[in-house]
Amino acid sequence: MAAMATYVAESDTYAGWSTGRNFGYFGLAAGAVWLTGWAAMHGHLPALQPADAGGQLMLFAMEWIGGGVFGLMAVCVLGSLMLSNKSRGTVTLDDMGVTRQIGERSRMLRWAEIEGFVVTPISGGITLIPREGRERIEIPRFLDDYRGCIAEIKAREVKNLPPDNVQVRRARSKRGGWRQAIWAYASSFAFLIAYNTGATHAVRVVGLVGCVGYFAWLVLFEDREPDDHDWAGWVSGAVLLGMLGWLVRHMMYTW
């Protein structure tokens, strides 16, 4: 009977969605402060109209500090979602190979198909690099027995690949695809619709929803390639989040 070991990915305190919810609740509170300050400063809340310079300063602080904290918490939620998305499911090792199961999705690499592995920066864990024509498998560091899993993989003579390895370079250069292009063009069109002050409110809201949907897809479902500079993905996500926030602010001021 073939030997088999199954490791369960258990998110730790900092990667779990429960932490992201805490960031989200704090961000919602900060967003409410920001929205209240903005509405009062622009005359949408007559009961909160400032009577003196001190009141104006208070509303100004509510708008800008609340908005800044809201943006910071949004980035924290983004990071928590990215880690939580990678840190779930199971990893099964048997005599055939490695199987990664996340919900209904499953990937399998036979031992003979694995070129080696690279360390996944920031989020931790390793990424198994296939020799040819197969999808890679990411092993998260939040397994119930991560050290045991890695030891078993290394016992199968799976080596740590250098950065100049041909398959590693090929994995990094493998970008794009027709689905990504369609998503990118659709999101750009949605952004222009939401930004257009001449469009109706309903149409602009639809455009904003499209932008939010594209951002959620990038964070939760896009299949990224392993890269020594994985921080670039975080920076890109933060930039996209900032653009989305700027679009919301533009819509608020041109409503």
WOVENFEN-V241722 format. One record per helix or strand of 2 or more residues. SS is the DSSP state (@ for helix, = for strand). FROM is the first residue (numbers start at 1). TO is the last residue. If there is no record, write none. Layout:
<<SS FROM TO> <SS FROM TO>>
This chain:
<<= 4 9> <@ 17 41> <@ 46 48> <@ 53 86> <= 90 94> <= 97 102> <= 105 110> <@ 111 113> <= 114 119> <= 126 130> <= 137 139> <@ 146 155> <@ 166 173> <@ 178 195> <@ 201 220> <@ 231 253>>
